[in-house]
């Protein structure tokens, strides 16, 4: 078996204050449209459970050490979400 590169990283966990399913991505220069493809597919597949409008793709101040950002920058991996 040949080793395959990692294509997608998803860190799953819950929030006590937010409802439904949503994602945080890591869109940096020119990546915003591509970052939205996977969440959009989930929203179309499960529109009553997935809140596409609640997703955010910016890397906000203080989030540089989160798993999704570290994986995005160190591998580098375009599709990295929480």
Residue pairs with C-beta under 8 A, 6 or more apart in sequence:
6 75
6 77
7 77
7 79
8 38
8 77
8 79
8 80
8 81
9 67
9 68
9 71
9 72
9 75
9 77
9 79
9 80
9 81
10 23
10 81
10 82
11 66
11 67
11 68
11 81
11 82
13 82
18 54
19 51
20 49
20 50
20 51
20 54
21 42
21 46
21 49
21 50
21 51
22 39
22 50
22 51
22 52
22 54
22 55
23 38
23 39
23 42
23 55
23 81
23 82
24 55
24 56
24 57
24 68
24 81
24 82
25 35
25 36
25 39
25 55
25 56
25 57
25 68
25 79
25 80
25 81
26 35
26 57
26 59
26 68
26 69
26 72
26 73
26 80
26 81
27 34
27 35
27 36
27 57
27 58
27 59
28 59
28 72
31 78
32 57
34 78
34 79
35 57
35 78
35 79
36 55
36 57
38 79
38 81
39 50
39 52
39 55
39 81
40 52
42 50
42 52
43 50
43 51
43 52
59 69
63 69
64 70
66 82
67 82
68 80
68 81
68 82
69 80
71 77
71 80
72 78
72 80
